[in-house]
């Protein structure tokens, strides 16, 4: 222990001015945001376009001293990460890599001025072309400004998608990241000025609360956004029933309450737990930044969407990067239009999908390399990804069972192996206890009242225990319908609102996914594609789906009902990747040119995703 301490003390003495300068650069924007929050933003006024009055003044209230608390927390996190990177040697490698990238960029311009100029011309041409096309096709009425902006993003995204596919087709992970961000920007820009995704009002309330540390201050606008009644009202025919709650007026603070004991979100006390609300922190931080810079509320809401998009895209990027095979399988699932909707709104499904993908990527990587000893970093990422990924929904806790499949020979000693098993067991207990302990302390509760007035979780559990055979029939009937592949459109191209429906080309995506499932393989799959692993994955996946249905029967369905309420196909999304990854055959040899293969896969997914947002959102903005 003393030797380890001395080792790190020596490393701390090796800190140089260049390392501290990097820390200063990281802390400067956070400090600026916090100071601006306290001194300037609360008195700022902003103008933004409104369909009824393009010159409406809005005022954004700011969190005062609470904003400084957030600044200190973010500064502490950044400093801690900086210190970890320094002690592990990563900081030096990051600095070297960044310097090398800058040097390579300079050398590229010097040695290839014509090629650099061509790339610059292409980028500028894409931007200018998008502006010209939108100017020609869209009118100048004030209510069409949103449509013009979304249209410009769309045409720019089409151009950049083609450009990125042509340039980065040799790197699947990087190509996915760029396309995910570009297409995600279009989805955010095309969102109507309201919430339309699943339970978005509740998730906005939780994200808003995560933008504060201790005291939550809300405006009339926040109340409207968090109100389920407002979200379900019909007021704007142009959006086929969509409301438009992000409206005008002076948005003064109308309520302030202590975070924790109270919550703006209705329907669920689960929101009081920070663990269950981890998924809302990225959006909350972006809301805090937007509020601190006194940006107009309509843009602050979009910044929250942007926080989720960044988190989702980068986590999936690292997951794809880690995979030995199946990179295209994961990329296709992550580019489902429905998944993009989730990653560009306030729903927490994006969090589960991304982190569970990361956990599975590292898990399969270890399974497929039996001769290589597992590293501590990989253990932390695997366990952490599954525990963090299941935070919003405990029903996926059975996934941790996969981690017990990592064999003893992956560890240097028996002691390390047993310590790993203890860590996995602790992760299981922590995840399950986060759900069970509150119920033991305060009781099971009535359930989610959105299911109706007859919801009673305690009585429903008693009904299941007293009628096991009858419930088994109900469960099997539901499984038969739920596992039907033809409902896949509900979690592949569903735009999450009854007035929007489904984007076209679902069957094209599904056929592409099935094709890639059998062709995106290599020799590594001989280890993970055995009958034993297929059986294990199938059992855990089937049990997880059964647990999802049972949970919704308990907490969302009237007592003794013969049919279930609230069972939505999107709950299948975290289960799809491990199933498709295991069920494919490693015996099929893929002789397709790698460049053509990657170009084809990403071209199809980019087309489906972009056409979906054009057809379901952008065209409606200009109607």
C-alpha positions, 0 to 999 in steps of 0.5 A: 500500500505504501509502495502504491502511495509513493508511486502516485506521489512521484507521479504527482511531482511530475506535473508540469506547467503544460499539464496545468495549462490543459486543466486551466483550458478545461476549467475556463469555460465552466468558470465563465458559465458559472460566473455569467449565471450569477452576475449577468444572465438573470437580467438578460432579454432575448428576441426570438421568432414566434408565428404570431409575433416575430418580435416577442420579448422573453426573459430567462430566469437563472439559478443565482447561487445554485448556478455556482454550485453546479459550476463547482461540481462540474469543475470538481468532476473535470479536475478529477478526470484530469487527475485520473488521466494524468496518473494513468498516463492518458493525459500525456498520450492525449496531449501527444495525439492532439499535437500530432493531429495538429501537425499532421493537419498542417503538413497535409495542407502544405504537402497537398494544397490542391487536395485540401482546397478541394475538401474546403470547396466541397464543404463550403459548396454543401453549405451554400447549396443547402441554403440556396435550395431552401431559399428557392423551395420555401417561402418567406412567411415568418411561420416558415422560418422553422421549416427553412432552418430544418430544411437547410439542415436536412440538405446539408446533412444529405451532402455531408452524409455522402461526403463522410461516407466517401471519406471515412468508409474505412473506419466504421466507428468514426463514420457512425459517429459523424453520421449520427451527429449530422443526422441527429442535428436534423432531427433536433432542428426539425422538432416542432416547438413542443414535445411529441416523444414518449412521456417527454413532458415527465423526462423534461421535468427530470432533466430540468431538475438535474440542471439545478443542484439544490433549489429548483426554480421553474417558470410558466414555460417549464410548467407548460412543458412538464404538464401532461395535460398540455402535451395532449391538447390540440391547438395547432392544425399545422402539426396535426394535433401538436400543441405549441407550449414553448410560447411568448410572454415574460417567463418569470419564476413562479415556483421554487422548491427544494430538490429531492423531497419535491419534484416537478415530474408527476406519476412516479416517485422513482424520479426522486432517486439520482441513480434512476435519473442518471440518463437526464444529467446530460440534458440537464447540464446543457439546460444549465449552460443554456440558462447560464448564457441567457439563451432564449428558452426555445433554444435551451430546450433544443440544447437539452436534446443536443446533450442526449445526442452527444452522450448517445453518439459517443458512447455507441462510437466507443462500443462499435470501436471495441467490437471485433465483429458485428460493427455494422449490426450495432451501427444499424440498430443505433441508426434506426429512426426510432432510436434517433428520435430517442437520442434527440428528445428527453426520453431515457431509452437512449441511455439504456441502449447506448450503455448496454451496447457498450457493456456488450461490446466489451463483454463479447470482446473478452469472450472472443479473446480467450488467450488474452488476460482481461484488464482492470479497465475492461472490468470497470467498463463492463460492470459499470456499463451494465449497472449504469445502463440499467439505471432507468429501468430495473427490468433489464437487470438479468443482463448482468447474468452475462458477466458470469460467463467470463471464464477463470482463465481470463484472469491472472489469479484465482483471487482476481477472478473471485474478486471479479465475481464479488464485484459483479454480484455487488453490481447485481445487488445494488441494481436490484436493491435500488428498486426493492429497498424503496418498496420495502420502506414505503410499500409497493405503492399503487403503480403508475396511474397513467394506466387508469384508475384501477391500478393497484400494484400490491393487489396485482401482485397478490392476483398473480400469486393466487392465479399463477396458471391464469397469469402464465396464459396471459404472459404467453399470449402477450409474448406471442404477440410481442415477439412477432417480428412484424411489430418491428416497425414500432421500434425501427421507424416509429416516430413516437406520435400517433399523428406522425406514424411510421417512416417508410422503408421498415422492411428495407432496414429489417432485410439489411439487418438480417443480411448483416447479421449473417455477413458481418462476421469473422473468425472471432465469432467461432468462440462466441457463436457456439450453441452454449452461448446461443442458449444462454443469450436466448434464455436471458433475453426471453426472461428479460422480455417476460420480466418487462411484461410482468412489471407492466402488468403489475404497475400499469395494468388494472388488477386481474385484467386479461390484457396488458397495458403499456407494453411498448415494442420500443422496450425490445431495443436493448435486447435486439443487439445481443440476440442478433450478434449471437444468432448469426452464423460464423460459418458464412464467409463474406467475400464482399468488398469491405469498402462497398459493404460499408458504403452500402450499409451506411448509405441505406441507413442514412437514406432511411433516417433522413427521408424519415425526418423529411417526410414526418417532420420537415414537410409538416413544418411548412404545411 
